[in-house]
Amino acid sequence: MLMMMLGAVQLGAAAACVVVLVPMGMAGWHLSRNKMLFFSGALFISLAICVHLTPYFPSVPDFVTSVSSTVVFDHRSSCINLVNKISWEVKPNASFHHFNNTQNSSSIADFYDKRWDWSDSYKLKACEFTKLSKSDASDLLNGSWVVIAGDSQARLFTLSLLNLILGPRSQRMDSVRADLFKRHSDYSVLVNETGMKLDFIWAPYVMNLTNLVMNFKTQKNCPDVMIMGAGLWHMLHFANASDYDLHLRILKTQAVSLLPFSTELAMNEPATGSVPIKSSHLFWLGMPVLINGMLNTEEKRAMMNDAMWHAYDKALGDCKLLRQTGGPMFLLDFQSLTWNCGPHCTSDGMHYDGAIYEAAVQIMLNTLLIESHQTL
């Protein structure tokens, strides 16, 4: 739009030069001998240029609206790209000295305080990211159907989201923790106060996630928000990055066809092969950094080594499942979160402190705010 406007202005300017400036320039030498005639001629030339350019300009309100829309779009896109930029402050707490001087069965992670926030930069401040309160998150997810599917990382993410919505000290959270952490099981809850329904689905392999998406497609009904992720179980039991890549590509195909609209933010055309269902916000839980020396079994240390982790991470990037590489799912960057928090944020080199999952939940909520054009 802006390029078309500039082209029209250039064409109008060229026409003005030919029709007005050339003849008037020929008389300029004579006019310059008389100041009154000179300034009268200059005024006439200016008016003539305005007359010739006016047809090529859109109305002022249309021009302002167009520029404003372009700026808003650029702001949204840049902020979504920055929402994973989290900084950490990890310091020993008051119990740290006691831990160093006694035999203690607690994890060392318990003796460090973790504080996080979005990185302090001009660009991030302009995005106005914020830690949503219980009431803010409840309003945002009011009446929504949320599905979280995956392995233990997804289960911990579910716990953190429910901690925020229900309150960590509520009596209901005690039963939630007990039911949610039943070994390898699904879990469902309805938050009556807001009408939010949440389903956790145990799906440790990408193939399980693909089957889940295909079921939603068959039913022509999908959740408002879907958060999923898998990879650690495949790495532990198969250690085959090529096979993992293949399954991710199949999942991508199914996820794209599930969406009624293109995942490109700037487009509103229906996606090829889509079905007439409501739109869904899709998120991918990235794999955390694995600290090999802290893994609690010999099998894990052998199968889940650094080289294998990087091969699986490369497969995720190559398959183009993520929005950041042109795919349908927005990455919740657990690699960045866990790397920056460090080894004092985990007890077993794989499962991390609750602050990690709290930050991931807030990243998701801020992304939803941007994508739904809402503000607090």
C-alpha positions as CSV (number, residue, x, y, z in Angstrom):
1,M,0.0,0.0,0.0
2,L,2.7,2.5,0.9
3,M,4.7,1.6,-2.2
4,M,1.7,2.3,-4.4
5,M,1.2,5.7,-2.7
6,L,4.9,6.6,-3.2
7,G,4.6,5.5,-6.9
8,A,1.6,7.7,-7.4
9,V,3.3,10.7,-5.8
10,Q,6.3,10.2,-8.0
11,L,4.1,10.1,-11.1
12,G,2.3,13.2,-10.0
13,A,5.6,15.0,-9.4
14,A,6.8,14.1,-12.9
15,A,3.6,15.4,-14.5
16,A,3.9,18.6,-12.6
17,C,7.4,19.1,-13.8
18,V,6.4,18.6,-17.4
19,V,3.2,20.7,-17.4
20,V,4.1,23.5,-15.0
21,L,7.8,23.8,-14.1
22,V,9.3,23.7,-17.6
23,P,7.2,26.6,-19.0
24,M,7.4,28.6,-15.8
25,G,11.1,28.1,-15.6
26,M,11.5,29.6,-19.1
27,A,10.0,32.8,-17.7
28,G,11.9,32.6,-14.5
29,W,14.8,34.8,-15.8
30,H,12.4,37.6,-16.6
31,L,10.5,37.3,-13.3
32,S,13.6,37.4,-11.2
33,R,14.2,41.0,-12.3
34,N,11.2,42.1,-10.3
35,K,10.7,40.9,-6.7
36,M,7.0,41.3,-6.7
37,L,6.6,39.3,-10.0
38,F,9.1,36.7,-8.7
39,F,7.2,35.9,-5.5
40,S,3.9,36.0,-7.4
41,G,5.3,33.5,-9.9
42,A,6.7,31.3,-7.1
43,L,3.2,31.2,-5.4
44,F,1.6,30.3,-8.7
45,I,4.0,27.5,-9.3
46,S,3.4,26.1,-5.8
47,L,-0.4,26.2,-6.3
48,A,0.0,24.5,-9.7
49,I,2.0,21.7,-8.2
50,C,-0.6,21.1,-5.4
51,V,-3.4,21.0,-8.1
52,H,-1.5,18.4,-10.1
53,L,-0.5,16.2,-7.1
54,T,-3.9,16.2,-5.3
55,P,-5.6,13.5,-7.4
56,Y,-2.7,11.1,-6.7
57,F,-3.0,11.3,-2.9
58,P,-5.5,9.2,-0.9
59,S,-7.6,10.9,1.7
60,V,-5.6,11.8,4.8
61,P,-7.6,9.5,7.1
62,D,-7.0,6.6,4.8
63,F,-3.3,7.3,4.7
64,V,-3.0,7.6,8.4
65,T,-5.0,4.4,8.9
66,S,-2.8,2.5,6.5
67,V,0.4,3.7,8.2
68,S,-1.0,2.9,11.6
69,S,-2.0,-0.6,10.6
70,T,1.5,-1.3,9.2
71,V,3.1,-0.1,12.5
72,V,0.8,-2.2,14.6
73,F,1.5,-5.3,12.6
74,D,5.2,-4.8,12.8
75,H,4.9,-4.2,16.5
76,R,3.0,-7.5,17.0
77,S,5.3,-9.5,14.9
78,S,8.5,-8.2,16.6
79,C,7.0,-8.6,20.1
80,I,6.0,-12.2,19.4
81,N,9.6,-12.9,18.3
82,L,10.9,-11.4,21.6
83,V,8.5,-12.9,24.1
84,N,10.9,-15.8,25.0
85,K,13.7,-13.4,26.0
86,I,13.9,-14.1,29.8
87,S,16.6,-13.2,32.2
88,W,17.3,-15.0,35.5
89,E,18.7,-14.1,38.9
90,V,19.6,-17.3,40.8
91,K,21.1,-16.8,44.3
92,P,21.6,-19.0,47.4
93,N,18.9,-18.6,49.9
94,A,19.0,-18.5,53.7
95,S,19.2,-22.3,54.0
96,F,22.2,-22.6,51.7
97,H,24.8,-22.6,54.6
98,H,22.8,-25.3,56.4
99,F,22.8,-27.4,53.3
100,N,26.6,-27.2,52.9
101,N,27.2,-28.2,56.5
102,T,24.8,-31.1,56.9
103,Q,23.8,-34.3,55.2
104,N,20.5,-33.3,53.6
105,S,18.2,-35.3,51.4
106,S,16.8,-32.2,49.8
107,S,17.8,-31.2,46.3
108,I,20.4,-28.4,45.9
109,A,17.9,-26.6,43.7
110,D,15.8,-26.0,46.9
111,F,18.5,-23.9,48.4
112,Y,18.5,-21.3,45.6
113,D,16.0,-18.5,45.0
114,K,15.1,-18.0,41.4
115,R,13.7,-14.7,40.0
116,W,13.0,-14.1,36.4
117,D,11.7,-11.3,34.2
118,W,11.9,-10.2,30.6
119,S,15.3,-8.9,29.6
120,D,15.9,-5.2,30.2
121,S,16.1,-3.7,26.7
122,Y,14.4,-0.9,24.9
123,K,12.6,-3.2,22.4
124,L,11.3,-5.5,25.1
125,K,10.1,-2.6,27.2
126,A,8.1,-1.3,24.2
127,C,6.3,-4.7,24.1
128,E,5.0,-4.2,27.7
129,F,5.2,-7.9,28.6
130,T,3.7,-8.5,32.0
131,K,3.3,-11.3,34.6
132,L,-0.4,-12.0,34.5
133,S,-2.1,-12.3,37.9
134,K,-4.7,-15.0,38.8
135,S,-7.6,-12.6,37.8
136,D,-5.9,-11.5,34.5
137,A,-5.2,-15.1,33.5
138,S,-8.7,-16.2,34.4
139,D,-10.2,-13.4,32.3
140,L,-7.9,-14.2,29.3
141,L,-8.8,-17.9,29.4
142,N,-12.5,-17.4,30.4
143,G,-14.7,-20.1,28.8
144,S,-11.7,-21.6,26.9
145,W,-10.9,-25.2,26.3
146,V,-7.2,-25.8,26.9
147,V,-5.5,-29.1,26.0
148,I,-1.9,-29.8,27.2
149,A,-0.4,-33.0,25.8
150,G,3.0,-34.6,26.1
151,D,5.4,-36.1,28.7
152,S,6.5,-35.0,32.2
153,Q,7.5,-31.6,31.0
154,A,3.9,-31.0,29.8
155,R,2.6,-32.3,33.1
156,L,4.8,-29.8,35.0
157,F,3.6,-27.0,32.7
158,T,0.0,-28.1,33.5
159,L,0.7,-27.9,37.2
160,S,2.1,-24.4,36.9
161,L,-0.9,-23.1,34.8
162,L,-3.4,-24.5,37.4
163,N,-1.3,-23.0,40.2
164,L,-1.9,-19.6,38.6
165,I,-5.6,-20.1,37.8
166,L,-6.6,-21.8,41.1
167,G,-4.0,-20.3,43.5
168,P,-1.1,-22.4,44.8
169,R,-2.4,-22.4,48.4
170,S,-6.0,-23.3,47.5
171,Q,-7.4,-26.6,49.0
172,R,-8.3,-27.6,45.4
173,M,-4.6,-27.7,44.4
174,D,-3.9,-30.4,46.9
175,S,-6.2,-32.8,45.1
176,V,-5.0,-31.5,41.7
177,R,-1.4,-32.4,42.5
178,A,-2.4,-35.9,43.7
179,D,-4.5,-36.7,40.6
180,L,-2.3,-35.0,38.0
181,F,0.8,-36.9,39.0
182,K,-0.7,-40.4,38.8
183,R,1.8,-42.3,36.8
184,H,1.3,-42.0,33.0
185,S,-2.4,-41.0,33.2
186,D,-4.6,-38.3,31.7
187,Y,-6.3,-35.6,33.8
188,S,-9.2,-33.2,33.3
189,V,-10.6,-30.3,35.3
190,L,-13.3,-27.7,34.9
191,V,-12.8,-24.4,36.6
192,N,-16.4,-23.4,37.5
193,E,-15.6,-19.8,38.3
194,T,-14.4,-19.1,34.7
195,G,-15.8,-21.9,32.7
196,M,-12.3,-22.9,31.6
197,K,-11.9,-26.6,30.8
198,L,-8.4,-28.1,30.9
199,D,-7.4,-31.5,29.7
200,F,-3.9,-33.0,30.2
201,I,-3.2,-35.9,27.9
202,W,-0.3,-38.3,28.5
203,A,1.4,-38.4,25.1
204,P,5.2,-39.1,25.5
205,Y,5.8,-39.8,21.8
206,V,5.2,-37.5,18.8
207,M,3.1,-40.3,17.2
208,N,0.7,-39.9,20.2
209,L,0.4,-36.2,19.5
210,T,-0.3,-36.8,15.8
211,N,-3.1,-39.2,16.7
212,L,-4.5,-36.6,19.0
213,V,-4.5,-34.0,16.3
214,M,-6.1,-36.4,13.8
215,N,-8.9,-37.1,16.3
216,F,-9.7,-33.4,16.6
217,K,-9.6,-33.1,12.8
218,T,-12.1,-36.0,12.5
219,Q,-14.4,-34.5,15.1
220,K,-14.1,-31.1,13.4
221,N,-13.7,-29.6,16.8
222,C,-10.4,-28.5,18.4
223,P,-9.5,-26.7,21.6
224,D,-9.0,-22.9,21.9
225,V,-5.5,-23.4,23.1
226,M,-3.3,-26.5,22.5
227,I,0.2,-26.9,24.1
228,M,2.1,-30.0,23.3
229,G,5.6,-31.4,23.2
230,A,7.5,-34.7,23.1
231,G,11.0,-36.0,22.5
232,L,12.6,-37.1,25.8
233,W,11.1,-40.5,25.8
234,H,12.0,-41.1,22.1
235,M,15.5,-40.1,22.8
236,L,15.8,-42.4,25.8
237,H,14.3,-45.5,24.2
238,F,15.3,-45.0,20.5
239,A,18.0,-42.4,20.3
240,N,17.2,-41.9,16.6
241,A,17.1,-38.3,15.5
242,S,16.1,-39.2,11.9
243,D,13.1,-41.1,13.1
244,Y,12.1,-38.2,15.4
245,D,12.4,-35.8,12.5
246,L,10.1,-38.0,10.4
247,H,7.4,-38.1,13.1
248,L,7.7,-34.3,13.5
249,R,7.1,-33.8,9.8
250,I,4.0,-36.0,9.9
251,L,2.7,-34.0,12.9
252,K,3.3,-30.8,11.1
253,T,1.2,-31.9,8.1
254,Q,-1.7,-32.8,10.4
255,A,-1.5,-29.7,12.5
256,V,-1.5,-27.4,9.4
257,S,-4.5,-29.1,7.9
258,L,-6.3,-28.8,11.3
259,L,-6.1,-25.0,11.2
260,P,-8.8,-23.1,9.3
261,F,-6.5,-20.2,8.6
262,S,-2.9,-19.8,7.5
263,T,-0.4,-19.6,10.3
264,E,1.2,-16.5,8.6
265,L,0.1,-13.5,10.7
266,A,-0.3,-11.3,7.7
267,M,-2.6,-13.7,5.7
268,N,-6.3,-14.5,6.1
269,E,-6.7,-17.0,3.3
270,P,-7.9,-20.5,4.2
271,A,-5.2,-23.1,4.5
272,T,-5.1,-25.9,1.9
273,G,-6.9,-29.0,3.1
274,S,-8.4,-27.2,6.2
275,V,-11.7,-28.2,7.7
276,P,-14.4,-25.8,8.9
277,I,-13.6,-25.7,12.5
278,K,-12.8,-22.9,14.9
279,S,-9.3,-21.5,15.1
280,S,-6.8,-22.8,17.7
281,H,-3.7,-21.3,19.3
282,L,-0.9,-23.9,19.0
283,F,2.2,-24.0,21.2
284,W,5.2,-26.4,21.2
285,L,7.0,-27.2,24.5
286,G,10.7,-27.3,23.6
287,M,13.0,-29.8,25.2
288,P,15.0,-28.6,28.3
289,V,18.7,-28.6,28.4
290,L,19.9,-32.0,29.8
291,I,22.7,-31.9,32.3
292,N,24.2,-35.4,31.6
293,G,26.1,-35.7,34.9
294,M,23.0,-35.1,36.9
295,L,20.8,-37.7,35.1
296,N,19.7,-40.3,37.6
297,T,20.3,-43.6,35.7
298,E,23.1,-45.0,33.7
299,E,20.8,-45.6,30.8
300,K,19.8,-42.0,30.7
301,R,23.4,-40.8,30.8
302,A,24.3,-43.2,27.9
303,M,21.3,-42.5,25.6
304,M,20.6,-38.9,26.4
305,N,24.1,-37.5,25.8
306,D,24.9,-34.0,24.5
307,A,25.4,-35.1,20.9
308,M,22.1,-36.8,20.8
309,W,20.3,-33.9,22.4
310,H,21.7,-31.5,19.7
311,A,20.7,-34.0,17.0
312,Y,17.1,-34.0,18.3
313,D,17.1,-30.2,18.6
314,K,18.3,-29.9,14.9
315,A,15.5,-32.2,13.8
316,L,13.0,-29.9,15.4
317,G,14.4,-26.9,13.5
318,D,14.7,-28.8,10.2
319,C,11.1,-30.1,10.2
320,K,9.7,-26.6,10.2
321,L,7.0,-27.4,12.7
322,L,7.6,-24.2,14.6
323,R,6.0,-20.8,13.8
324,Q,9.5,-19.4,13.9
325,T,10.5,-21.5,10.9
326,G,7.2,-21.1,9.0
327,G,5.2,-23.8,10.8
328,P,1.9,-23.8,12.8
329,M,3.2,-24.0,16.4
330,F,4.8,-21.3,18.5
331,L,7.8,-22.4,20.5
332,L,7.9,-22.1,24.2
333,D,11.7,-22.1,24.4
334,F,12.5,-24.4,27.3
335,Q,16.1,-24.7,25.9
336,S,16.7,-21.0,26.6
337,L,14.8,-20.9,29.9
338,T,16.7,-23.9,31.4
339,W,20.1,-22.9,30.0
340,N,19.9,-19.4,31.4
341,C,18.6,-20.6,34.8
342,G,21.4,-23.2,35.0
343,P,22.2,-26.3,37.0
344,H,21.0,-24.8,40.3
345,C,17.4,-25.0,38.8
346,T,17.2,-28.8,38.5
347,S,17.6,-31.7,40.8
348,D,18.0,-34.5,38.2
349,G,19.3,-32.8,35.1
350,M,16.0,-33.1,33.3
351,H,13.1,-31.8,35.4
352,Y,13.5,-28.2,36.5
353,D,12.3,-25.9,39.3
354,G,8.7,-24.7,39.2
355,A,10.0,-21.2,38.3
356,I,10.9,-22.5,34.8
357,Y,7.4,-23.7,34.1
358,E,5.9,-20.5,35.7
359,A,7.9,-18.5,33.2
360,A,6.8,-20.7,30.3
361,V,3.1,-20.2,31.3
362,Q,3.6,-16.4,31.3
363,I,5.2,-16.5,27.9
364,M,2.2,-18.4,26.6
365,L,-0.3,-16.0,28.1
366,N,1.6,-12.9,26.8
367,T,1.6,-14.5,23.3
368,L,-2.1,-15.1,23.6
369,L,-2.6,-11.5,24.5
370,I,-0.7,-10.4,21.4
371,E,-2.5,-12.8,19.0
372,S,-5.9,-12.0,20.3
373,H,-5.3,-8.2,20.2
374,Q,-6.0,-7.8,23.9
375,T,-4.4,-5.6,26.5
376,L,-4.7,-5.7,30.3
